[in-house]
Amino acid sequence: MSAVLDKLRFLLVDDNHHMRAIVSTILKGVGVRHVHEAIDGAEGLQILKDRQIDIAIVDFKMSPLDGVQFTQLVRNSPDSTDPFLPIIMLTGFAERHRVFEARDAGVTEIVVKPVTARSLLDRIDMVIFKPRPFIRSADYFGPCRRRRQDPHYGGPFRRGTDRKAIEL
């Protein structure tokens, strides 16, 4: 995987200097050469406008612009440079409603703190080698929130593409 990682450009957005240092060390330890850092979501958005980024790793809780707001702007803002950007969220808040909040904002993957090299690399592996398709609905744009397809599920259908998939 290091042959892939050395070409990718990461954006690391976290208001905690020590957490940025830990994640940056993990990334560099597996061959990542391009890590751009920001101290909050607003600075992260500016970096996205100035540089091409392949994967963003974003903290959940920051001020003035947190990770959920950052993700919503990347996904839905008319001036977003890459609404399909893979976004991995770091969070110390593992409560179900917080995870759903991040998921519903359009986060691609979530890593619960304390961050380990394995947990972070597993999520990076997912966004590179097993990307989920993006979907758009009236109130959501982002990676498909369904993690798996149940071949025995018979309905009701919730997307227009469901019927086409069944007919094939």
C-alpha positions as CSV (number, residue, x, y, z in Angstrom):
1,M,0.0,0.0,0.0
2,S,2.9,2.4,0.5
3,A,3.5,2.6,-3.2
4,V,0.0,4.1,-3.4
5,L,0.3,6.3,-0.3
6,D,3.5,8.1,-1.4
7,K,1.6,9.7,-4.3
8,L,-1.5,10.8,-2.3
9,R,-2.0,14.3,-0.8
10,F,-3.6,14.3,2.6
11,L,-5.3,17.2,4.4
12,L,-5.2,16.9,8.2
13,V,-7.6,19.2,10.0
14,D,-7.5,19.2,13.8
15,D,-7.3,22.0,16.4
16,N,-5.1,19.9,18.7
17,H,-1.4,20.1,17.8
18,H,-0.6,16.8,19.5
19,M,-3.3,14.9,17.6
20,R,-2.0,16.4,14.3
21,A,1.5,15.3,15.2
22,I,0.3,11.7,16.0
23,V,-1.7,11.3,12.8
24,S,1.0,12.9,10.7
25,T,3.6,10.6,12.2
26,I,1.4,7.6,11.4
27,L,0.9,8.7,7.8
28,K,4.6,9.5,7.3
29,G,5.5,6.1,8.8
30,V,3.7,4.3,6.1
31,G,5.1,6.3,3.2
32,V,2.9,9.3,2.9
33,R,4.9,12.3,1.7
34,H,2.3,15.0,1.3
35,V,0.5,16.0,4.5
36,H,-1.1,19.5,4.7
37,E,-2.3,20.6,8.1
38,A,-5.0,23.0,9.2
39,I,-6.1,24.0,12.7
40,D,-9.8,24.2,12.0
41,G,-12.4,23.6,9.3
42,A,-12.2,27.1,7.8
43,E,-8.4,26.9,7.3
44,G,-9.0,23.4,5.8
45,L,-11.5,24.7,3.3
46,Q,-9.0,27.4,2.2
47,I,-6.3,24.7,1.7
48,L,-8.8,22.8,-0.5
49,K,-9.2,25.8,-2.6
50,D,-5.4,26.3,-2.9
51,R,-4.2,22.7,-3.3
52,Q,-5.4,19.5,-4.8
53,I,-6.1,17.0,-1.9
54,D,-6.9,13.3,-2.3
55,I,-8.0,12.4,1.3
56,A,-9.1,14.6,4.2
57,I,-8.8,13.5,7.8
58,V,-10.9,15.8,10.0
59,D,-11.6,16.2,13.7
60,F,-15.2,16.2,14.8
61,K,-15.1,19.0,17.4
62,M,-13.3,22.2,16.4
63,S,-14.1,25.9,16.5
64,P,-15.2,28.0,14.7
65,L,-15.9,25.4,12.0
66,D,-16.2,21.8,13.1
67,G,-15.7,18.6,11.1
68,V,-19.4,18.1,10.4
69,Q,-19.8,21.7,9.1
70,F,-16.6,21.2,7.1
71,T,-18.0,18.0,5.5
72,Q,-21.3,19.6,4.7
73,L,-19.6,22.5,2.9
74,V,-17.2,20.2,1.0
75,R,-20.2,18.1,-0.1
76,N,-22.8,20.8,-0.8
77,S,-21.3,24.2,-1.3
78,P,-21.6,25.5,-4.9
79,D,-17.9,26.6,-4.8
80,S,-16.6,23.3,-3.4
81,T,-13.6,22.2,-5.3
82,D,-14.2,18.4,-4.8
83,P,-17.6,17.3,-3.4
84,F,-16.5,13.7,-3.8
85,L,-13.4,14.1,-1.6
86,P,-13.0,11.1,0.8
87,I,-13.3,12.5,4.3
88,I,-12.2,10.4,7.3
89,M,-13.5,11.9,10.6
90,L,-11.6,11.5,13.9
91,T,-13.8,11.7,16.9
92,G,-13.6,11.1,20.6
93,F,-17.4,11.0,20.6
94,A,-18.4,7.5,19.9
95,E,-22.1,7.9,20.9
96,R,-24.5,6.6,18.3
97,H,-26.1,10.0,17.6
98,R,-22.7,11.6,17.0
99,V,-21.7,8.9,14.5
100,F,-25.0,9.3,12.7
101,E,-24.5,13.1,12.6
102,A,-21.1,12.6,10.9
103,R,-22.5,9.9,8.6
104,D,-25.5,12.1,7.7
105,A,-23.2,15.0,6.9
106,G,-21.4,12.9,4.2
107,V,-18.4,11.6,6.1
108,T,-16.8,8.7,4.2
109,E,-15.3,6.8,7.2
110,I,-15.0,7.4,11.0
111,V,-12.1,6.7,13.3
112,V,-12.8,6.8,17.1
113,K,-10.0,8.2,19.3
114,P,-7.6,7.1,20.6
115,V,-6.3,6.7,17.1
116,T,-4.2,3.7,16.3
117,A,-2.2,3.2,13.2
118,R,-4.3,0.1,12.4
119,S,-7.6,1.9,12.7
120,L,-6.5,4.8,10.6
121,L,-4.9,2.7,7.9
122,D,-8.0,0.4,7.8
123,R,-10.1,3.4,7.0
124,I,-7.7,4.8,4.4
125,D,-7.6,1.3,2.8
126,M,-11.4,1.4,2.6
127,V,-11.6,4.8,0.9
128,I,-8.9,3.8,-1.6
129,F,-9.7,0.2,-2.4
130,K,-13.4,-0.2,-1.5
131,P,-15.0,3.2,-2.2
132,R,-18.7,3.4,-1.7
133,P,-20.8,5.0,-4.5
134,F,-22.1,8.5,-3.9
135,I,-25.8,9.2,-3.8
136,R,-27.9,12.3,-4.0
137,S,-31.3,12.8,-2.5
138,A,-33.4,15.8,-1.5
139,D,-31.6,16.1,1.8
140,Y,-28.3,14.2,1.4
141,F,-25.2,14.1,-0.9
142,G,-22.3,11.8,0.0
143,P,-21.2,8.2,0.1
144,C,-23.9,5.6,0.3
145,R,-24.8,5.1,3.9
146,R,-25.7,1.4,3.4
147,R,-22.7,-0.7,4.3
148,R,-24.0,-3.9,2.9
149,Q,-26.7,-5.2,0.6
150,D,-29.0,-7.8,2.0
151,P,-29.9,-10.2,-0.8
152,H,-33.0,-11.4,1.1
153,Y,-34.4,-7.9,1.7
154,G,-37.7,-7.6,-0.3
155,G,-38.7,-4.0,0.2
156,P,-39.9,-1.4,0.5
157,F,-37.6,0.2,-2.1
158,R,-36.2,3.6,-1.1
159,R,-34.3,4.6,-4.2
160,G,-35.1,4.6,-7.8
161,T,-32.1,2.5,-8.6
162,D,-33.3,-0.3,-6.2
163,R,-35.9,-1.5,-8.7
164,K,-33.4,-1.5,-11.6
165,A,-30.9,-3.5,-9.5
166,I,-33.6,-6.1,-8.7
167,E,-34.7,-6.4,-12.4
168,L,-31.1,-7.1,-13.5
